[in-house]
Amino acid sequence: MAENPAEQSRDIIQQELDASGIRLLVRRYKLERFYRRICDIEVILAMILLGASVSIIFIAAVMRTAGHPIRWGNDLALMLFAWSTFISADIVFRIKRHVVVDILTSKLPGFLQKICEILVHAIIIFSIGFLFYYGMRSVIASRARVFQAIPWLSYSFVSASLPCSMIMMMINELRHLYYRYILHTDLKDEM
């Protein structure tokens, strides 16, 4: 027995919605995988930069003791350390292992805790935007400044570590807000 046209069109619409929902889930899964790869690269990069910074300082100290100083060692180590620091700050921010002081808010009623939480997220977003803006101004202002021992390398490469880190922190904060307030789930500790 044939279904009536209204039921047929409703079934077709439901099938299309199911198919688009699956496509949306596939897109979200692919985006999540891409994000995880970026996070993995970020962790590896932070370790490499910190290790390289320490190694350069050590080698420069040994060479200076041996009577053959490496003039560019400290400048390069400074640049690598700045990048390592800001990338690591983003990693700590992403996995929510930063310092949290909730002595007062934990004693508040639930709705006031929610208001405080939203206020803190607003302050975080404002702070990230503020640091990004002034970090970009620093990059522009220091473009003519060069390292003393590395005249071909602009100091903007050091200054750029702050706005780059702020971009990643903003992505992490918006992602956290999306999961928390749109999907109503908490992100698991992720590395």
Phi, psi and omega in degrees: 000131184283142177283159177285161185299327180295318179293321179297314181293324178296319178296320179296315179298318180296319178297318179294319177297318178299316180295317180291326176295320177294318178298320178296317178296321179295317178299316180297319179296316180295319178296319179296319177296317178299316179298317179298320178296317177300317179296319177297317178297320180299316179295314180297317180297318179298318179294317181295316181296317179294316178298319179293320179298312180296318180297318180295317178299316180296313181296319179297321179294317179296317181293324178295320178295324180282355178094008179233077185293146175259106186295325186274356186300311182293321180295315179294319178297322177299314180297313180296322180293320178299313179296317179300318181296311184287327175293319178294325177298321177293321179297314179298319179297319182294318183270006176057045177252018178279172182293131178232125177248107182234031181299314182281315185291333180291340180267355180279159173295161186306315183292327176288326174298319179296317179296316178298320180297316179295320178297319178296318178297321178296318178295320179298313180297317178298316181296318178297316178298318179299311180294324177297312182300309182286335173293320177294322176297322178294320178299314181293317182293330184261012183294331180273342181283136179237162175291147182297317184265351180232080188294342180271357182249118181285147178292347177300333178295328175286313182298330182292345180295327180290306180296326178296318177296321180293326176298313179295322178294322178295318177300315180296319180293316179295322177296317178298316179297321179298312180293320185288314189254341178263308181272348179056042174227155175263143175288140176286160174300125182231150178241000000 
